[in-house]
Amino acid sequence: MLSVRQTAAWLKHRDRFLILTHVRPDGDTVGCAAALCAALRRLGKTAYLLRNPGLTDTTRPYFAPYEAPESGWEPDYVVSVDIATENLFPDNAKPFKGKVDLAIDHHPSFEAFAKENIVRPEAAACGELLYDILSALGPITPDMALPLYVAVSTDCGCFAYANTTPHTHAVAAALMGTGIDYQTVNRVFFRTKTKVRMALEAAMLRDAAYYDGDRIVVLSVPRDLMASLHATETDAEDLSALGPQIQGVDCAVTLRELKENQWKISLRTGPRVNATRACALLGGGGHAAAAGCTVSGSFREAREQILDAIARTVPDCRLGG
């Protein structure tokens, strides 16, 4: 496993990079990729981001300036950011399975799948680790700082989640000190919702089901709900943040229907429930308080699978009450 200094040296002595982001990209993977690409270009290197079809209206502006050409360009080195496992590669990145040269991540479930790897499981965001790596390469400029602020702030819920540490705040302060427009980031990602998004949340709460003495809530986002509201991926971004806001809930389960009989499960938990352990039983992973997995079956079958996994990892869980 590489250190920060070793990772910076590895990047400094190579060229022609392609950077990968994970399926259903969030602010952390997009922000890290954009900042790394900007830093490499500042060093005079050729670097691009592999196109990601899952970008939303909020993440696309940070990604678009660095997109790789559709054809005619081949990298010498492939780097992944904020990807715990090759199973999280988008379809167009799957040809790079087994071919990643450097993986940078912060998930406890990280599988160290690259030729060289660096991971910091205690970091609230992969952006924190990338900040330290880029700082070892030279000064952090505003074009790096802005996407890094997106990365850090989105993965810790604008510094409200339990994974936020003093280092998280120190990194954010340093990024803000470069003069970036962090107010717009905070407004767009944390304080603005479309009318469709509000309708989605209302429907999810209307159909919410509670278990374990109301400590567990299960929220669902079926495809027919998305279709009926003409909802886009931007409207549905980070819907897993809704459940934890319900008073008394310490385990929020969000089931998003991806296609017929396939459900993406997102788990957001307090200290009583280890989200990674529960999701690992279903082939997923993540962090202690935020993890996910994908399961097959009907909604009822998917719900029962995740509730059973939670019960198997939480001694005092009582699904009957």
DONU-270966 format. One record per residue (C-alpha): residue number from 0; x, y, z. Coordinates in steps of 0.02 Angstrom, whole numbers, padded with zeros to 5 digits, always signed. Layout:
torza / u / v / w
NUM / X / Y / Z
...
***
This chain:
torza / u / v / w
0 / +00000 / +00000 / +00000
1 / +00071 / +00168 / -00052
2 / +00094 / +00320 / +00061
3 / +00041 / +00496 / +00012
4 / +00220 / +00541 / -00033
5 / +00243 / +00383 / -00136
6 / +00080 / +00412 / -00228
7 / +00130 / +00591 / -00272
8 / +00298 / +00529 / -00337
9 / +00211 / +00392 / -00438
10 / +00101 / +00521 / -00523
11 / +00243 / +00645 / -00549
12 / +00350 / +00522 / -00646
13 / +00216 / +00461 / -00766
14 / +00108 / +00533 / -00905
15 / -00046 / +00501 / -01013
16 / -00176 / +00462 / -00880
17 / -00356 / +00404 / -00893
18 / -00456 / +00427 / -00733
19 / -00606 / +00317 / -00689
20 / -00758 / +00362 / -00582
21 / -00887 / +00243 / -00511
22 / -01060 / +00196 / -00573
23 / -01198 / +00319 / -00520
24 / -01063 / +00450 / -00487
25 / -01077 / +00561 / -00335
26 / -00989 / +00722 / -00289
27 / -00841 / +00633 / -00210
28 / -00791 / +00528 / -00360
29 / -00824 / +00669 / -00484
30 / -00737 / +00801 / -00378
31 / -00585 / +00691 / -00349
32 / -00571 / +00647 / -00533
33 / -00586 / +00827 / -00591
34 / -00461 / +00892 / -00462
35 / -00335 / +00755 / -00503
36 / -00351 / +00789 / -00688
37 / -00328 / +00976 / -00661
38 / -00174 / +00944 / -00554
39 / -00095 / +00828 / -00681
40 / -00125 / +00953 / -00821
41 / -00045 / +01089 / -00715
42 / +00110 / +00978 / -00713
43 / +00107 / +00976 / -00902
44 / +00039 / +00800 / -00916
45 / -00097 / +00730 / -01029
46 / -00246 / +00674 / -00926
47 / -00430 / +00640 / -00958
48 / -00583 / +00571 / -00869
49 / -00670 / +00421 / -00944
50 / -00847 / +00472 / -00990
51 / -00978 / +00421 / -00861
52 / -01158 / +00402 / -00922
53 / -01228 / +00424 / -00746
54 / -01183 / +00607 / -00722
55 / -01320 / +00723 / -00658
56 / -01348 / +00907 / -00692
57 / -01260 / +00949 / -00527
58 / -01103 / +00845 / -00556
59 / -01084 / +00864 / -00745
60 / -01013 / +01042 / -00744
61 / -00861 / +00985 / -00642
62 / -00832 / +00833 / -00752
63 / -00862 / +00900 / -00928
64 / -00701 / +01003 / -00951
65 / -00595 / +00847 / -00928
66 / -00690 / +00715 / -01028
67 / -00587 / +00600 / -01138
68 / -00614 / +00599 / -01325
69 / -00736 / +00467 / -01383
70 / -00602 / +00385 / -01490
71 / -00424 / +00405 / -01551
72 / -00336 / +00421 / -01383
73 / -00258 / +00283 / -01277
74 / -00188 / +00305 / -01102
75 / -00025 / +00238 / -01035
76 / -00091 / +00233 / -00856
77 / -00264 / +00208 / -00781
78 / -00310 / +00282 / -00611
79 / -00471 / +00256 / -00514
80 / -00539 / +00372 / -00379
81 / -00666 / +00334 / -00243
82 / -00699 / +00158 / -00310
83 / -00696 / +00019 / -00180
84 / -00715 / -00126 / -00301
85 / -00708 / -00160 / -00487
86 / -00892 / -00210 / -00475
87 / -00929 / -00023 / -00464
88 / -00854 / +00016 / -00635
89 / -00979 / +00089 / -00760
90 / -01008 / -00020 / -00913
91 / -00885 / +00077 / -01020
92 / -00750 / +00056 / -00887
93 / -00767 / -00133 / -00875
94 / -00633 / -00163 / -01009
95 / -00511 / -00090 / -00881
96 / -00544 / -00225 / -00751
97 / -00377 / -00297 / -00700
98 / -00288 / -00152 / -00789
99 / -00297 / -00011 / -00661
100 / -00123 / +00052 / -00619
101 / -00168 / +00157 / -00466
102 / -00323 / +00156 / -00355
103 / -00357 / +00298 / -00231
104 / -00497 / +00264 / -00107
105 / -00566 / +00287 / +00069
106 / -00687 / +00142 / +00093
107 / -00657 / +00011 / +00229
108 / -00719 / -00117 / +00102
109 / -00586 / -00066 / -00025
110 / -00524 / -00220 / -00119
111 / -00351 / -00156 / -00172
112 / -00381 / -00212 / -00351
113 / -00249 / -00104 / -00437
114 / -00064 / -00131 / -00466
115 / -00033 / +00009 / -00339
116 / -00158 / +00062 / -00205
117 / -00183 / +00195 / -00073
118 / -00330 / +00198 / +00048
119 / -00378 / +00301 / +00201
120 / -00532 / +00220 / +00281
121 / -00545 / +00352 / +00418
122 / -00569 / +00493 / +00292
123 / -00744 / +00564 / +00275
124 / -00715 / +00582 / +00088
125 / -00591 / +00521 / -00039
126 / -00568 / +00707 / -00073
127 / -00476 / +00724 / +00094
128 / -00346 / +00597 / +00041
129 / -00332 / +00672 / -00132
130 / -00304 / +00844 / -00056
131 / -00151 / +00778 / +00035
132 / -00086 / +00692 / -00122
133 / -00107 / +00847 / -00230
134 / -00029 / +00956 / -00094
135 / +00126 / +00846 / -00107
136 / +00132 / +00884 / -00294
137 / +00125 / +01073 / -00275
138 / +00007 / +01216 / -00227
139 / -00180 / +01184 / -00230
140 / -00252 / +01304 / -00359
141 / -00435 / +01359 / -00371
142 / -00468 / +01244 / -00519
143 / -00419 / +01097 / -00407
144 / -00496 / +01168 / -00248
145 / -00673 / +01190 / -00314
146 / -00703 / +01008 / -00364
147 / -00612 / +00950 / -00207
148 / -00732 / +01054 / -00102
149 / -00876 / +00967 / -00194
150 / -00796 / +00800 / -00153
151 / -00770 / +00834 / +00031
152 / -00932 / +00926 / +00067
153 / -01047 / +00803 / -00020
154 / -00976 / +00647 / +00063
155 / -00998 / +00719 / +00238
156 / -01168 / +00798 / +00208
157 / -01102 / +00976 / +00213
158 / -01005 / +00931 / +00371
159 / -01159 / +00866 / +00463
160 / -01126 / +00678 / +00455
161 / -01040 / +00582 / +00595
162 / -00892 / +00543 / +00481
163 / -00839 / +00727 / +00486
164 / -00673 / +00750 / +00577
165 / -00560 / +00898 / +00621
166 / -00457 / +00853 / +00466
167 / -00614 / +00866 / +00360
168 / -00642 / +01044 / +00421
169 / -00457 / +01087 / +00400
170 / -00459 / +01029 / +00219
171 / -00620 / +01124 / +00185
172 / -00548 / +01282 / +00263
173 / -00391 / +01268 / +00156
174 / -00495 / +01245 / -00001
175 / -00606 / +01393 / +00042
176 / -00450 / +01497 / +00070
177 / -00407 / +01483 / -00115
178 / -00554 / +01598 / -00156
179 / -00674 / +01470 / -00231
180 / -00861 / +01500 / -00240
181 / -00908 / +01374 / -00106
182 / -01073 / +01464 / -00071
183 / -01142 / +01409 / -00239
184 / -01087 / +01229 / -00207
185 / -01178 / +01229 / -00040
186 / -01335 / +01304 / -00116
187 / -01342 / +01187 / -00266
188 / -01301 / +01025 / -00175
189 / -01382 / +01054 / -00005
190 / -01512 / +01193 / -00008
191 / -01602 / +01178 / -00176
192 / -01730 / +01047 / -00230
193 / -01836 / +01038 / -00386
194 / -02024 / +01025 / -00372
195 / -02010 / +00848 / -00440
196 / -01884 / +00806 / -00304
197 / -02005 / +00870 / -00172
198 / -02142 / +00761 / -00246
199 / -02026 / +00610 / -00245
200 / -01986 / +00635 / -00062
201 / -02171 / +00657 / -00020
202 / -02213 / +00492 / -00105
203 / -02070 / +00402 / -00020
204 / -02124 / +00463 / +00151
205 / -02307 / +00422 / +00116
206 / -02262 / +00240 / +00082
207 / -02126 / +00223 / +00214
208 / -02127 / +00066 / +00322
209 / -02055 / +00060 / +00498
210 / -01979 / -00086 / +00592
211 / -01882 / -00124 / +00750
212 / -01981 / -00007 / +00861
213 / -01977 / +00128 / +00725
214 / -01787 / +00131 / +00727
215 / -01779 / +00062 / +00550
216 / -01868 / +00145 / +00404
217 / -01881 / +00072 / +00229
218 / -01909 / +00195 / +00087
219 / -01936 / +00143 / -00094
220 / -01912 / +00223 / -00264
221 / -01994 / +00110 / -00393
222 / -01974 / +00145 / -00579
223 / -02159 / +00181 / -00600
224 / -02145 / +00321 / -00471
225 / -02000 / +00398 / -00566
226 / -02098 / +00384 / -00729
227 / -02259 / +00456 / -00659
228 / -02167 / +00612 / -00599
229 / -02054 / +00622 / -00755
230 / -01909 / +00622 / -00633
231 / -01729 / +00628 / -00695
232 / -01570 / +00564 / -00614
233 / -01540 / +00740 / -00552
234 / -01708 / +00737 / -00461
235 / -01662 / +00570 / -00382
236 / -01485 / +00615 / -00329
237 / -01442 / +00565 / -00149
238 / -01619 / +00513 / -00101
239 / -01539 / +00405 / +00033
240 / -01514 / +00564 / +00136
241 / -01701 / +00576 / +00169
242 / -01726 / +00431 / +00289
243 / -01597 / +00482 / +00420
244 / -01689 / +00647 / +00444
245 / -01836 / +00557 / +00524
246 / -01831 / +00577 / +00713
247 / -01799 / +00413 / +00804
248 / -01731 / +00323 / +00651
249 / -01553 / +00256 / +00663
250 / -01558 / +00142 / +00511
251 / -01628 / +00209 / +00348
252 / -01649 / +00091 / +00200
253 / -01681 / +00162 / +00027
254 / -01724 / +00041 / -00114
255 / -01709 / +00112 / -00289
256 / -01774 / +00005 / -00433
257 / -01643 / +00004 / -00570
258 / -01733 / -00115 / -00687
259 / -01861 / -00254 / -00670
260 / -01815 / -00363 / -00521
261 / -01656 / -00266 / -00481
262 / -01642 / -00148 / -00332
263 / -01503 / -00034 / -00275
264 / -01503 / -00030 / -00085
265 / -01428 / +00117 / +00010
266 / -01406 / +00103 / +00198
267 / -01377 / +00254 / +00311
268 / -01355 / +00214 / +00494
269 / -01307 / +00271 / +00668
270 / -01181 / +00184 / +00783
271 / -01299 / +00040 / +00826
272 / -01300 / -00028 / +00647
273 / -01142 / -00059 / +00547
274 / -01199 / -00026 / +00368
275 / -01047 / -00108 / +00289
276 / -01072 / -00272 / +00383
277 / -01254 / -00281 / +00333
278 / -01223 / -00240 / +00150
279 / -01074 / -00356 / +00141
280 / -01192 / -00502 / +00173
281 / -01274 / -00456 / +00008
282 / -01114 / -00428 / -00090
283 / -01098 / -00242 / -00058
284 / -00992 / -00128 / +00051
285 / -00949 / +00049 / +00098
286 / -00930 / +00133 / +00267
287 / -00993 / +00094 / +00442
288 / -01128 / +00228 / +00426
289 / -01157 / +00226 / +00238
290 / -01152 / +00074 / +00126
291 / -01244 / -00005 / -00020
292 / -01275 / -00161 / -00122
293 / -01379 / -00219 / -00269
294 / -01499 / -00366 / -00256
295 / -01616 / -00458 / -00372
296 / -01799 / -00500 / -00344
297 / -01963 / -00413 / -00315
298 / -01974 / -00262 / -00200
299 / -02039 / -00372 / -00061
300 / -01896 / -00496 / -00085
301 / -01766 / -00357 / -00090
302 / -01838 / -00279 / +00068
303 / -01835 / -00445 / +00160
304 / -01655 / -00477 / +00106
305 / -01590 / -00314 / +00178
306 / -01696 / -00324 / +00336
307 / -01631 / -00500 / +00367
308 / -01452 / -00441 / +00340
309 / -01478 / -00300 / +00465
310 / -01553 / -00419 / +00592
311 / -01406 / -00538 / +00573
312 / -01282 / -00400 / +00615
313 / -01377 / -00306 / +00752
314 / -01403 / -00407 / +00912
315 / -01548 / -00304 / +00979
316 / -01642 / -00290 / +00814
317 / -01824 / -00344 / +00831
318 / -01910 / -00339 / +00664
319 / -02075 / -00393 / +00736
320 / -02096 / -00239 / +00842
***
